[in-house]
């Protein structure tokens, strides 16, 4: 053995192996909307639940709500709804294909315009 080696191993064996405790939290407001996630430096608030590491890493706040102390995935709400309608003005497209916009001369075209619902 090298000088000091036995003391090194003795000191090493005296260190207790305490696994690091990981805790991840999701914070929410009074409506259940998730306001943030944290893995350390926890804010002083009561509106939180413990979540998994996987959810912490791959979170998407806009699709989550807290309901009865559990995290739930919800469908996002879109506020801008509109319909495309045939018209005599608007965007010139290939006839029968509203998704193909035509900028040049094309023999079979029609027009669509956006109508808010």
PyMOL commands that set and color helices and strands:
alter all, ss='L'
color gray80, all
select helices_A, chain A and resi 5-14+53-57+61-63
alter helices_A, ss='H'
color red, helices_A
select strands_A, chain A and resi 24-28+34-38+48-51+64-67+70-73+82-87+91-94+97-101+109-116
alter strands_A, ss='S'
color yellow, strands_A
deselect
rebuild
show_as cartoon
